[in-house]
Amino acid sequence: MSQSNPIQIQKYLSGVDYPVSKRQLLEKARDNGAGQDVLTALEKLPEREYNGPNGVSAEVSGA
């Protein structure tokens, strides 16, 4: 699978306690066993605080 969709990414962000930083999102995704495609998508996110899953999904969709 070459691209990750927001729904797939949210699966790997299960248990995130928002608000979180980009670094925290990456750590949680790694802890939850995300593949490289998901991690790459998260690495492309802007460095900022995310207040909820909708904000993450919106950034991933626009990236």
PyMOL Python script that loads the backbone (N, CA, C, O; Angstrom):
from pymol import cmd

cmd.read_pdbstr("""\
ATOM      1  N   MET A   1       0.864  -1.185   0.000  1.00  0.00           N
ATOM      2  CA  MET A   1       0.000   0.000   0.000  1.00  0.00           C
ATOM      3  C   MET A   1       0.900   1.235   0.000  1.00  0.00           C
ATOM      4  O   MET A   1       1.760   1.376   0.870  1.00  0.00           O
ATOM      5  N   SER A   2       0.710   2.114  -0.954  1.00  0.00           N
ATOM      6  CA  SER A   2       1.617   3.234  -1.111  1.00  0.00           C
ATOM      7  C   SER A   2       1.126   4.517  -0.444  1.00  0.00           C
ATOM      8  O   SER A   2       1.928   5.402  -0.146  1.00  0.00           O
ATOM      9  N   GLN A   3      -0.155   4.626  -0.210  1.00  0.00           N
ATOM     10  CA  GLN A   3      -0.678   5.829   0.438  1.00  0.00           C
ATOM     11  C   GLN A   3      -1.582   5.439   1.590  1.00  0.00           C
ATOM     12  O   GLN A   3      -2.248   4.403   1.570  1.00  0.00           O
ATOM     13  N   SER A   4      -1.584   6.299   2.590  1.00  0.00           N
ATOM     14  CA  SER A   4      -2.445   6.081   3.748  1.00  0.00           C
ATOM     15  C   SER A   4      -3.613   7.035   3.693  1.00  0.00           C
ATOM     16  O   SER A   4      -3.455   8.213   3.373  1.00  0.00           O
ATOM     17  N   ASN A   5      -4.790   6.517   4.007  1.00  0.00           N
ATOM     18  CA  ASN A   5      -5.938   7.405   4.080  1.00  0.00           C
ATOM     19  C   ASN A   5      -6.173   7.786   5.541  1.00  0.00           C
ATOM     20  O   ASN A   5      -5.695   7.103   6.448  1.00  0.00           O
ATOM     21  N   PRO A   6      -6.907   8.874   5.767  1.00  0.00           N
ATOM     22  CA  PRO A   6      -7.116   9.337   7.143  1.00  0.00           C
ATOM     23  C   PRO A   6      -7.737   8.294   8.065  1.00  0.00           C
ATOM     24  O   PRO A   6      -7.411   8.251   9.251  1.00  0.00           O
ATOM     25  N   ILE A   7      -8.627   7.452   7.542  1.00  0.00           N
ATOM     26  CA  ILE A   7      -9.257   6.431   8.389  1.00  0.00           C
ATOM     27  C   ILE A   7      -8.226   5.413   8.842  1.00  0.00           C
ATOM     28  O   ILE A   7      -8.207   5.010  10.005  1.00  0.00           O
ATOM     29  N   GLN A   8      -7.372   5.000   7.921  1.00  0.00           N
ATOM     30  CA  GLN A   8      -6.314   4.047   8.272  1.00  0.00           C
ATOM     31  C   GLN A   8      -5.376   4.661   9.316  1.00  0.00           C
ATOM     32  O   GLN A   8      -4.981   3.994  10.273  1.00  0.00           O
ATOM     33  N   ILE A   9      -5.029   5.918   9.125  1.00  0.00           N
ATOM     34  CA  ILE A   9      -4.120   6.584  10.064  1.00  0.00           C
ATOM     35  C   ILE A   9      -4.749   6.665  11.447  1.00  0.00           C
ATOM     36  O   ILE A   9      -4.070   6.429  12.446  1.00  0.00           O
ATOM     37  N   GLN A  10      -6.043   6.997  11.523  1.00  0.00           N
ATOM     38  CA  GLN A  10      -6.705   7.099  12.828  1.00  0.00           C
ATOM     39  C   GLN A  10      -6.665   5.767  13.583  1.00  0.00           C
ATOM     40  O   GLN A  10      -6.615   5.750  14.813  1.00  0.00           O
ATOM     41  N   LYS A  11      -6.687   4.665  12.854  1.00  0.00           N
ATOM     42  CA  LYS A  11      -6.590   3.344  13.485  1.00  0.00           C
ATOM     43  C   LYS A  11      -5.307   3.247  14.313  1.00  0.00           C
ATOM     44  O   LYS A  11      -5.310   2.672  15.402  1.00  0.00           O
ATOM     45  N   TYR A  12      -4.220   3.805  13.799  1.00  0.00           N
ATOM     46  CA  TYR A  12      -2.936   3.747  14.492  1.00  0.00           C
ATOM     47  C   TYR A  12      -2.762   4.844  15.532  1.00  0.00           C
ATOM     48  O   TYR A  12      -1.776   4.855  16.268  1.00  0.00           O
ATOM     49  N   LEU A  13      -3.713   5.762  15.592  1.00  0.00           N
ATOM     50  CA  LEU A  13      -3.656   6.819  16.600  1.00  0.00           C
ATOM     51  C   LEU A  13      -4.624   6.545  17.751  1.00  0.00           C
ATOM     52  O   LEU A  13      -4.896   7.426  18.567  1.00  0.00           O
ATOM     53  N   SER A  14      -5.129   5.344  17.806  1.00  0.00           N
ATOM     54  CA  SER A  14      -6.034   4.944  18.882  1.00  0.00           C
ATOM     55  C   SER A  14      -5.366   5.159  20.231  1.00  0.00           C
ATOM     56  O   SER A  14      -4.231   4.735  20.448  1.00  0.00           O
ATOM     57  N   GLY A  15      -6.078   5.818  21.131  1.00  0.00           N
ATOM     58  CA  GLY A  15      -5.552   6.055  22.470  1.00  0.00           C
ATOM     59  C   GLY A  15      -4.837   7.380  22.635  1.00  0.00           C
ATOM     60  O   GLY A  15      -4.344   7.681  23.722  1.00  0.00           O
ATOM     61  N   VAL A  16      -4.770   8.180  21.578  1.00  0.00           N
ATOM     62  CA  VAL A  16      -4.125   9.489  21.678  1.00  0.00           C
ATOM     63  C   VAL A  16      -4.961  10.390  22.586  1.00  0.00           C
ATOM     64  O   VAL A  16      -6.184  10.456  22.458  1.00  0.00           O
ATOM     65  N   ASP A  17      -4.299  11.069  23.485  1.00  0.00           N
ATOM     66  CA  ASP A  17      -4.958  12.006  24.386  1.00  0.00           C
ATOM     67  C   ASP A  17      -4.692  13.423  23.871  1.00  0.00           C
ATOM     68  O   ASP A  17      -3.660  14.024  24.169  1.00  0.00           O
ATOM     69  N   TYR A  18      -5.640  13.937  23.098  1.00  0.00           N
ATOM     70  CA  TYR A  18      -5.494  15.264  22.495  1.00  0.00           C
ATOM     71  C   TYR A  18      -5.640  16.342  23.541  1.00  0.00           C
ATOM     72  O   TYR A  18      -6.327  16.132  24.541  1.00  0.00           O
ATOM     73  N   PRO A  19      -5.013  17.500  23.344  1.00  0.00           N
ATOM     74  CA  PRO A  19      -4.171  17.906  22.226  1.00  0.00           C
ATOM     75  C   PRO A  19      -2.774  17.264  22.302  1.00  0.00           C
ATOM     76  O   PRO A  19      -2.262  16.957  23.378  1.00  0.00           O
ATOM     77  N   VAL A  20      -2.185  17.077  21.118  1.00  0.00           N
ATOM     78  CA  VAL A  20      -0.866  16.456  21.022  1.00  0.00           C
ATOM     79  C   VAL A  20      -0.025  17.158  19.960  1.00  0.00           C
ATOM     80  O   VAL A  20      -0.544  17.855  19.089  1.00  0.00           O
ATOM     81  N   SER A  21       1.266  16.957  20.056  1.00  0.00           N
ATOM     82  CA  SER A  21       2.195  17.478  19.057  1.00  0.00           C
ATOM     83  C   SER A  21       2.381  16.451  17.948  1.00  0.00           C
ATOM     84  O   SER A  21       1.981  15.294  18.079  1.00  0.00           O
ATOM     85  N   LYS A  22       2.983  16.887  16.876  1.00  0.00           N
ATOM     86  CA  LYS A  22       3.309  15.980  15.773  1.00  0.00           C
ATOM     87  C   LYS A  22       4.182  14.835  16.287  1.00  0.00           C
ATOM     88  O   LYS A  22       3.963  13.680  15.920  1.00  0.00           O
ATOM     89  N   ARG A  23       5.156  15.140  17.123  1.00  0.00           N
ATOM     90  CA  ARG A  23       6.055  14.120  17.670  1.00  0.00           C
ATOM     91  C   ARG A  23       5.277  13.064  18.445  1.00  0.00           C
ATOM     92  O   ARG A  23       5.550  11.870  18.321  1.00  0.00           O
ATOM     93  N   GLN A  24       4.312  13.502  19.241  1.00  0.00           N
ATOM     94  CA  GLN A  24       3.492  12.560  20.015  1.00  0.00           C
ATOM     95  C   GLN A  24       2.644  11.683  19.105  1.00  0.00           C
ATOM     96  O   GLN A  24       2.448  10.501  19.387  1.00  0.00           O
ATOM     97  N   LEU A  25       2.136  12.260  18.007  1.00  0.00           N
ATOM     98  CA  LEU A  25       1.372  11.454  17.042  1.00  0.00           C
ATOM     99  C   LEU A  25       2.252  10.365  16.447  1.00  0.00           C
ATOM    100  O   LEU A  25       1.829   9.214  16.332  1.00  0.00           O
ATOM    101  N   LEU A  26       3.458  10.720  16.075  1.00  0.00           N
ATOM    102  CA  LEU A  26       4.379   9.736  15.507  1.00  0.00           C
ATOM    103  C   LEU A  26       4.713   8.640  16.517  1.00  0.00           C
ATOM    104  O   LEU A  26       4.745   7.459  16.170  1.00  0.00           O
ATOM    105  N   GLU A  27       4.958   9.032  17.757  1.00  0.00           N
ATOM    106  CA  GLU A  27       5.274   8.040  18.796  1.00  0.00           C
ATOM    107  C   GLU A  27       4.113   7.070  18.998  1.00  0.00           C
ATOM    108  O   GLU A  27       4.324   5.861  19.091  1.00  0.00           O
ATOM    109  N   LYS A  28       2.889   7.592  19.066  1.00  0.00           N
ATOM    110  CA  LYS A  28       1.723   6.733  19.270  1.00  0.00           C
ATOM    111  C   LYS A  28       1.533   5.794  18.086  1.00  0.00           C
ATOM    112  O   LYS A  28       1.251   4.610  18.269  1.00  0.00           O
ATOM    113  N   ALA A  29       1.686   6.317  16.881  1.00  0.00           N
ATOM    114  CA  ALA A  29       1.541   5.474  15.692  1.00  0.00           C
ATOM    115  C   ALA A  29       2.576   4.345  15.701  1.00  0.00           C
ATOM    116  O   ALA A  29       2.253   3.202  15.381  1.00  0.00           O
ATOM    117  N   ARG A  30       3.811   4.667  16.066  1.00  0.00           N
ATOM    118  CA  ARG A  30       4.847   3.625  16.154  1.00  0.00           C
ATOM    119  C   ARG A  30       4.485   2.593  17.219  1.00  0.00           C
ATOM    120  O   ARG A  30       4.593   1.387  16.992  1.00  0.00           O
ATOM    121  N   ASP A  31       4.056   3.077  18.375  1.00  0.00           N
ATOM    122  CA  ASP A  31       3.665   2.172  19.471  1.00  0.00           C
ATOM    123  C   ASP A  31       2.527   1.246  19.054  1.00  0.00           C
ATOM    124  O   ASP A  31       2.450   0.106  19.513  1.00  0.00           O
ATOM    125  N   ASN A  32       1.644   1.735  18.186  1.00  0.00           N
ATOM    126  CA  ASN A  32       0.485   0.953  17.744  1.00  0.00           C
ATOM    127  C   ASN A  32       0.767   0.113  16.499  1.00  0.00           C
ATOM    128  O   ASN A  32      -0.146  -0.486  15.933  1.00  0.00           O
ATOM    129  N   GLY A  33       2.029   0.070  16.075  1.00  0.00           N
ATOM    130  CA  GLY A  33       2.414  -0.805  14.980  1.00  0.00           C
ATOM    131  C   GLY A  33       2.172  -0.277  13.580  1.00  0.00           C
ATOM    132  O   GLY A  33       2.010  -1.058  12.642  1.00  0.00           O
ATOM    133  N   ALA A  34       2.145   1.036  13.429  1.00  0.00           N
ATOM    134  CA  ALA A  34       1.915   1.618  12.103  1.00  0.00           C
ATOM    135  C   ALA A  34       3.036   1.258  11.146  1.00  0.00           C
ATOM    136  O   ALA A  34       4.201   1.160  11.532  1.00  0.00           O
ATOM    137  N   GLY A  35       2.660   1.063   9.890  1.00  0.00           N
ATOM    138  CA  GLY A  35       3.636   0.795   8.847  1.00  0.00           C
ATOM    139  C   GLY A  35       4.307   2.068   8.383  1.00  0.00           C
ATOM    140  O   GLY A  35       3.936   3.173   8.778  1.00  0.00           O
ATOM    141  N   GLN A  36       5.311   1.885   7.530  1.00  0.00           N
ATOM    142  CA  GLN A  36       6.078   3.037   7.051  1.00  0.00           C
ATOM    143  C   GLN A  36       5.214   4.027   6.283  1.00  0.00           C
ATOM    144  O   GLN A  36       5.467   5.230   6.340  1.00  0.00           O
ATOM    145  N   ASP A  37       4.197   3.551   5.564  1.00  0.00           N
ATOM    146  CA  ASP A  37       3.345   4.473   4.810  1.00  0.00           C
ATOM    147  C   ASP A  37       2.594   5.429   5.727  1.00  0.00           C
ATOM    148  O   ASP A  37       2.448   6.610   5.414  1.00  0.00           O
ATOM    149  N   VAL A  38       2.120   4.920   6.855  1.00  0.00           N
ATOM    150  CA  VAL A  38       1.419   5.764   7.828  1.00  0.00           C
ATOM    151  C   VAL A  38       2.404   6.733   8.478  1.00  0.00           C
ATOM    152  O   VAL A  38       2.102   7.918   8.617  1.00  0.00           O
ATOM    153  N   LEU A  39       3.562   6.249   8.872  1.00  0.00           N
ATOM    154  CA  LEU A  39       4.558   7.109   9.507  1.00  0.00           C
ATOM    155  C   LEU A  39       5.019   8.211   8.553  1.00  0.00           C
ATOM    156  O   LEU A  39       5.226   9.350   8.971  1.00  0.00           O
ATOM    157  N   THR A  40       5.178   7.878   7.296  1.00  0.00           N
ATOM    158  CA  THR A  40       5.577   8.882   6.306  1.00  0.00           C
ATOM    159  C   THR A  40       4.516   9.969   6.182  1.00  0.00           C
ATOM    160  O   THR A  40       4.843  11.154   6.124  1.00  0.00           O
ATOM    161  N   ALA A  41       3.256   9.571   6.143  1.00  0.00           N
ATOM    162  CA  ALA A  41       2.168  10.551   6.064  1.00  0.00           C
ATOM    163  C   ALA A  41       2.173  11.474   7.282  1.00  0.00           C
ATOM    164  O   ALA A  41       1.977  12.682   7.149  1.00  0.00           O
ATOM    165  N   LEU A  42       2.396  10.907   8.463  1.00  0.00           N
ATOM    166  CA  LEU A  42       2.425  11.716   9.687  1.00  0.00           C
ATOM    167  C   LEU A  42       3.658  12.624   9.727  1.00  0.00           C
ATOM    168  O   LEU A  42       3.589  13.743  10.237  1.00  0.00           O
ATOM    169  N   GLU A  43       4.773  12.152   9.196  1.00  0.00           N
ATOM    170  CA  GLU A  43       5.993  12.965   9.181  1.00  0.00           C
ATOM    171  C   GLU A  43       5.824  14.209   8.313  1.00  0.00           C
ATOM    172  O   GLU A  43       6.513  15.207   8.522  1.00  0.00           O
ATOM    173  N   LYS A  44       4.915  14.158   7.346  1.00  0.00           N
ATOM    174  CA  LYS A  44       4.671  15.300   6.451  1.00  0.00           C
ATOM    175  C   LYS A  44       3.778  16.366   7.097  1.00  0.00           C
ATOM    176  O   LYS A  44       3.632  17.460   6.551  1.00  0.00           O
ATOM    177  N   LEU A  45       3.191  16.064   8.233  1.00  0.00           N
ATOM    178  CA  LEU A  45       2.319  17.029   8.898  1.00  0.00           C
ATOM    179  C   LEU A  45       3.119  18.236   9.371  1.00  0.00           C
ATOM    180  O   LEU A  45       4.294  18.107   9.715  1.00  0.00           O
ATOM    181  N   PRO A  46       2.491  19.406   9.391  1.00  0.00           N
ATOM    182  CA  PRO A  46       3.156  20.592   9.948  1.00  0.00           C
ATOM    183  C   PRO A  46       3.422  20.409  11.444  1.00  0.00           C
ATOM    184  O   PRO A  46       2.677  19.726  12.147  1.00  0.00           O
ATOM    185  N   GLU A  47       4.500  21.034  11.906  1.00  0.00           N
ATOM    186  CA  GLU A  47       4.832  21.017  13.337  1.00  0.00           C
ATOM    187  C   GLU A  47       3.871  21.956  14.052  1.00  0.00           C
ATOM    188  O   GLU A  47       4.022  23.175  13.978  1.00  0.00           O
ATOM    189  N   ARG A  48       2.901  21.404  14.731  1.00  0.00           N
ATOM    190  CA  ARG A  48       1.957  22.200  15.515  1.00  0.00           C
ATOM    191  C   ARG A  48       1.230  21.272  16.468  1.00  0.00           C
ATOM    192  O   ARG A  48       1.450  20.061  16.466  1.00  0.00           O
ATOM    193  N   GLU A  49       0.371  21.848  17.275  1.00  0.00           N
ATOM    194  CA  GLU A  49      -0.447  21.050  18.191  1.00  0.00           C
ATOM    195  C   GLU A  49      -1.759  20.689  17.495  1.00  0.00           C
ATOM    196  O   GLU A  49      -2.382  21.526  16.841  1.00  0.00           O
ATOM    197  N   TYR A  50      -2.164  19.436  17.647  1.00  0.00           N
ATOM    198  CA  TYR A  50      -3.405  18.945  17.059  1.00  0.00           C
ATOM    199  C   TYR A  50      -4.418  18.724  18.164  1.00  0.00           C
ATOM    200  O   TYR A  50      -4.143  18.034  19.145  1.00  0.00           O
ATOM    201  N   ASN A  51      -5.613  19.325  17.994  1.00  0.00           N
ATOM    202  CA  ASN A  51      -6.631  19.293  19.038  1.00  0.00           C
ATOM    203  C   ASN A  51      -7.571  18.103  18.964  1.00  0.00           C
ATOM    204  O   ASN A  51      -8.351  17.875  19.888  1.00  0.00           O
ATOM    205  N   GLY A  52      -7.509  17.341  17.881  1.00  0.00           N
ATOM    206  CA  GLY A  52      -8.382  16.185  17.758  1.00  0.00           C
ATOM    207  C   GLY A  52      -8.135  15.455  16.459  1.00  0.00           C
ATOM    208  O   GLY A  52      -7.392  15.932  15.602  1.00  0.00           O
ATOM    209  N   PRO A  53      -8.757  14.297  16.310  1.00  0.00           N
ATOM    210  CA  PRO A  53      -8.551  13.492  15.114  1.00  0.00           C
ATOM    211  C   PRO A  53      -8.993  14.187  13.827  1.00  0.00           C
ATOM    212  O   PRO A  53      -8.433  13.923  12.763  1.00  0.00           O
ATOM    213  N   ASN A  54      -9.982  15.063  13.909  1.00  0.00           N
ATOM    214  CA  ASN A  54     -10.428  15.763  12.696  1.00  0.00           C
ATOM    215  C   ASN A  54      -9.326  16.660  12.138  1.00  0.00           C
ATOM    216  O   ASN A  54      -9.165  16.767  10.922  1.00  0.00           O
ATOM    217  N   GLY A  55      -8.573  17.299  13.017  1.00  0.00           N
ATOM    218  CA  GLY A  55      -7.472  18.148  12.582  1.00  0.00           C
ATOM    219  C   GLY A  55      -6.374  17.352  11.898  1.00  0.00           C
ATOM    220  O   GLY A  55      -5.805  17.791  10.899  1.00  0.00           O
ATOM    221  N   VAL A  56      -6.080  16.184  12.440  1.00  0.00           N
ATOM    222  CA  VAL A  56      -5.081  15.309  11.836  1.00  0.00           C
ATOM    223  C   VAL A  56      -5.563  14.844  10.470  1.00  0.00           C
ATOM    224  O   VAL A  56      -4.821  14.901   9.489  1.00  0.00           O
ATOM    225  N   SER A  57      -6.811  14.382  10.410  1.00  0.00           N
ATOM    226  CA  SER A  57      -7.363  13.893   9.147  1.00  0.00           C
ATOM    227  C   SER A  57      -7.384  14.981   8.087  1.00  0.00           C
ATOM    228  O   SER A  57      -7.085  14.714   6.923  1.00  0.00           O
ATOM    229  N   ALA A  58      -7.733  16.202   8.470  1.00  0.00           N
ATOM    230  CA  ALA A  58      -7.770  17.305   7.510  1.00  0.00           C
ATOM    231  C   ALA A  58      -6.386  17.581   6.943  1.00  0.00           C
ATOM    232  O   ALA A  58      -6.241  17.822   5.745  1.00  0.00           O
ATOM    233  N   GLU A  59      -5.374  17.548   7.792  1.00  0.00           N
ATOM    234  CA  GLU A  59      -4.003  17.787   7.316  1.00  0.00           C
ATOM    235  C   GLU A  59      -3.537  16.658   6.409  1.00  0.00           C
ATOM    236  O   GLU A  59      -2.913  16.917   5.380  1.00  0.00           O
ATOM    237  N   VAL A  60      -3.822  15.429   6.763  1.00  0.00           N
ATOM    238  CA  VAL A  60      -3.420  14.273   5.953  1.00  0.00           C
ATOM    239  C   VAL A  60      -4.106  14.332   4.585  1.00  0.00           C
ATOM    240  O   VAL A  60      -3.477  14.063   3.561  1.00  0.00           O
ATOM    241  N   SER A  61      -5.368  14.675   4.569  1.00  0.00           N
ATOM    242  CA  SER A  61      -6.114  14.744   3.320  1.00  0.00           C
ATOM    243  C   SER A  61      -5.577  15.830   2.401  1.00  0.00           C
ATOM    244  O   SER A  61      -5.578  15.682   1.179  1.00  0.00           O
ATOM    245  N   GLY A  62      -5.122  16.916   2.996  1.00  0.00           N
ATOM    246  CA  GLY A  62      -4.622  18.039   2.213  1.00  0.00           C
ATOM    247  C   GLY A  62      -3.169  17.892   1.822  1.00  0.00           C
ATOM    248  O   GLY A  62      -2.656  18.669   1.018  1.00  0.00           O
ATOM    249  N   ALA A  63      -2.504  16.900   2.386  1.00  0.00           N
ATOM    250  CA  ALA A  63      -1.070  16.746   2.123  1.00  0.00           C
ATOM    251  C   ALA A  63      -0.788  16.009   0.839  1.00  0.00           C
ATOM    252  O   ALA A  63       0.373  15.804   0.487  1.00  0.00           O
TER     253      ALA A  63
END
""", "prot")
cmd.dss("prot")
cmd.show_as("cartoon", "prot")
cmd.util.cbc("prot")
cmd.orient("prot")
